[in-house]
Amino acid sequence: MSVQTTTTPRATGFVQVSIALQTLTIFLQAISAGLLLSTSYGETLHSVGARVMYGATMLYVIAAIVAWKRGGASPRPILYSSVFLVLASAQVVLGVTHQPALHVPLGVLMFGLSVLDLGRVLFGAASGAAGSSVRRDAELPV
């Protein structure tokens, strides 16, 4: 029986699903923003979508904490997810106060950052494992 010192697949999977859900909900917010401008039901969809996006962002924070505490993952995703939660909070405030000059660019920024973070979570694990072994070799005494 071996002791596992790396992140468990379950914890990693929870983080991957939560960041993918966050990215998807932010993308759907862009679609509902277009509907907001062109249909009578767009405002309702965008309002409901904002709540779903905020919930997905909170789920990402929880997933990052669980992966760190129980799965042995790095605590760094807790920082990333917390930043997203702050951005989502600002986005909600800007939307409620009808400030599209700030709300729209922040939404674009959030989507871009979420896509980058999703790529890091999905593809960084494989390259991160290889990169960490290289660093360990470099630190060995000669």
N, C-alpha and C positions, 0 to 999 in steps of 0.2 A: 504494500500500500504506500503510495507516494503522497507527499504533501504538495498541494498546488500553490504556487506563489504568483502565478499570473492571473490576469482577469478571467473570471469565469465566462463561458460563452453566454450564459443566461443574462448576466449583468451587462455584457457588451451588447447583446441583442436588444435589451430594453433601451439602452441609450440610442442605438441605431434607429429603432422604431420611433422613439420619441422625437429625435431630431428630424427624421423623415416626415413625421406628422406635422411638426412645426413648419417645416419648409413648404409642405403641401398647403397648409392652411394660409400661410402668407401669400402664396401664389393665388389661391382661391379668393383672397381679399382683393387682389388686383383685378380679377375678373368681376367680382361684385362691385368694385369701384366703377368699372365701365358701365355696368348695369345701372348703377346709381344715377349716372348721367343720362341714361337712355330709356329707362323704364320706370313705371310707377312702383314696382315692388323692389327695386334696387336698394333703396334705403333700408328696408327690412332685412334683406339678405346681407348687406354690408354690416348692419348692426349685430345680427346673429353671428355672422362670421367673425366679428371682432371678439366676441365672447369665446368662441371656439378656439381662435388663435391664441388668446390669452391663456385659456386652459391648457392648450398644447404646450405653450411655453412653460407653464408651471409644471407640467408633466416632465418636461426635459430637465428642470431643476431637480425634481424628485429622482428621476432616473440617474442623473449624475451623482447624486448623494448616495443612492443605493449601490451603484456600481463601485463607488469608492469605499463605502463602509463595509459592504458584504462581499464585494467581488474582487477587492484588491486593486482596483483601477486607480489611475492618477487622479488627484483632486483638481487638476486643471479644468476639466469640463464643468466643474461646479462654478468656476469663475465665468466661463463662457456662457453657461446657461443663465447665470445671474445677470450678466450684462444684457442678454436678450430679454430677460424679464423687466429690467429697467427701461430698455428701449420700447418694449411693448406697452409699458405703463405710460411712457411719454406719448406714444402713438395714440393710445386711447384718449388721453387728455386733449391732444391736438385735434383729434376727430370730434370729440364732444364739443369743444369750443370753436369748431368750424374754422380751422386755420389750415386750409389746403396748401398754402405756400410752404409750410413746414411738414404737414402731414404726408403729402405725396412723396417728397424726396426721402423722408425718413422710412417710408414703406419700401421704396426701392432699395435703400441702403440695407434695411433689415432682410429683404429677400436675398440680396447678394451675399451678405454675411452668413445667412442661414445655408445657402447653397455651398459656400466655402466650408462651413463647419460640417455639413453633411458629407462632403468629399473627404474631409479630414477623418471623420469617424468611419466612413466606409472603406476608404483606401489607405488611410494613414496607418491603420493597424498592421497591415502586411509590411509596409516599408519601414514603419517604426520599429518593428521587431528586428529587422535586418540592420537598421541603423544603430540600434542599441547594442547589438553584438559587436559591431565595428568599433564603437566607442570603448567598450570594455576591453577589447584587444589592444587598443591604443594606450590604455591606462596601465597595462601590465608592465612590471619592471623589466628592463632589458638585461 
